[in-house]
């Protein structure tokens, strides 16, 4: 049976390239901000381009936060990409101001400690042992474009959302750029997220998306 995925359209993502990438892999892909479609799809992709606080505001405006909570609560896969990964964290700091995130990943998104930002281009990552997302592409290069990232991570207390991930193992993959070591990918139960852009990462990115699709 053909898998169905929704790329969530809340005004802050490079959505067309992700739609094409999934469609090229045989996934029935819809671009929408409709709550019901996003809730019922086999998989939900939350992209993101821009500032953390603005993305959160845009997401909440179309009930995107509720969709994410409801899907994770029900064990239905969600993939956050770039700022779509960052907003899964508890907090984000941009221009000296802190904003609340979705709160499904413990930690804060902060400016990269580097002489040149953004971190833009192809880079290797230190894949988590047993990573489902990165199976077969553990040593590949992926495409990054970002000035902020999470330098520390821990399992979030999701009980306040009536979400129990306590039995799910946290898998964190890392990347180094200049003086920063940051979260490149995150996996915990139905929640997956990447700081890099799999839809712009050639064959390696396509394999990662295949790996995610296989979990749907």
N, C-alpha and C positions, 0 to 999 in steps of 0.2 A: 504494500500500500504506500502511495506517495506521502511523504512527510509534509506537513504544513507548518510554515513559519511566518511570523509577523515581524517586520522591521518597524519598530515603534517610531512614528513620525510626530515629534513634538517641537520641531523647528530648530533643532540644534545638532544635526548630524549630517555627515556626508553619506546620505542614505542610498542614493542611486547605485553607488559602487557596491554596497553590501547587498542590495536586492539582486544585482546582476551576479555577484559571486555565488549567492545561494541558489539562484535559478539555474546557473551553469552546472550545479551539482545535482540537479534534478529535484530540487525542493520547490513545492508550490508556495511561492513567496508573495506576501501582501504587504504593501506599505500603508499603514493606517495608524490613527490615534484612537480608534474605536476600542473602548474598554472590553466589550464582549468578545470581539475577534481576537484581541490580544490575550485575553484570559484563556480562550478555548484552543488556541493554536498549539501544535505539538511543541514548538519552541518560540521563544521571544528574544529578539535581539534589541538591545538598547544602545544605540550609537551615541556619540556626543562630540561636538566640536565647539570650543569657546570657553567662556569662564564658568567655573564651578557653580557659583551662586546663581548666575543667569540660567544655566542648564537646569538646576534644581527648581527654579521658579517656573520655567517653561514646562517641566515634567509635571509638577503639581497642578498646573493650570488645566491640564487635560487628564488628571487622575492617574498619571503614570506611576506615581509612587504606590497608589492603591493596587494597581495591576501587578506590580512587582511583588509586593507583600503577599497578595492573594495567591499568586503563582507559586512562590517559594513555600508558603504555608501548605500548599497542596502537593508539593514535591514536583512541580512542573518546571522544566529547565528554562533558565534565563541566562543570556550571555551579554555582558556589558563590554563595550569597546571604547577605548581612549577615555574621554571624559565620562562616557557611559560606565567605565570601570571605576573612575575616581569617585563618582557620586554614590557608589555603593558603600563607601567608607563613612565613618561617623562624622567627620568634619573636613572642611577644606579651607585653606588660607590663601587668599589672593589679594594683592595690593594692601596687605596688612589687616585685612578684615576676615573674620572667621564666619563661615556659613555651615549650617547643619546639612549633612548628607542623608542618604537613605538609612544608614546605620546597620547594614548587614555584615560589614567587615569592620573589625576593630582597628582604629588608627586614624591618622590625619594625613591629608594631601597637602604638601608644602612645596615651596619653590626648590628647584634643583640647585644644588651647590656646585656650580660650574662656571667657568670663565666665559663660555659661549652658550647661550640659549636662544632658541629652543634646541633640544636634543633632536636632531633631524637626520634621518637616513637609516641605513641598515645596520643591525647590531645582533650579536649572539646573546643568548641568555643561559642562565644556569637553571636547567629544568628540574622541577621537583621530582624526586624518585617516585615512580609509579604514576606520573601524570597521565591522565586520560587525554587531555587536550593535546599534549605535545608528543604523544606516542608516535614514534617514527620520524619525528622532526626535532628531537632533543638538541641537536647540534646545528640546526639551521639558523639562518639569519632572517630577521623580521624587520618590518618597516615602522619606525617611530617618528612621531612629530609631537613634541610636548615640552613645556617649560616647568611643569609641576608633576609631582609623583608622591607616592607613599613610601617613606623610607623605613617605616616600622609597621608591623602588622600583628594582630592577635585575634583570636576568635571573639566576635562580638557577642554580648548578651542579647539575644534576640527574643527573649521571653516577653518583653514589653510589647512585641508585635504579635504575641501568641504564636510564635514560630519556634519550633524546637529543632535545632541543628546540633544538639549536644552529642549525638551519636555519629555525626559525620566528621571524617578526618579532614583537617585543613591542609591543603597542599599549596605551597607558595613557590613560584619561580621568580628568579631575580635577574636584574641586569645592572651593569655598572656603567656609569658615564661620568667622567672627570672625578670629582670627589664624592659623588653620590652612588649609593647602592639602593636600588628602588625595586618595588614590586612590579614585575613584568607580566605575571599572570597569577590568577588566584582561582582555586577550585575548592568548593565545600558543598557536598550534596548536590542539589539542583542548581546552585549558583556557580557560574563561571564568569571570568572577566579577564580581559587583556588590556594592558596599557598600549601595546602596539596595535597596528591595523592589519588583521589577517586578510582582509579583503584587498589590501594593496601589497601583500607579501608573496605574490607569485605562487609557485607550486607548494612551498612550505605552508603558506597561509591557507591554500585550498585544502591541504591535508588536515590542518587543524580544524577547519570548518567541517570536513568529513568526519573527523573524530567526534566533534560535538553533535553533529546530526545523528550519528550512530547511537547517541544516548537518548534521543527523543522517543 
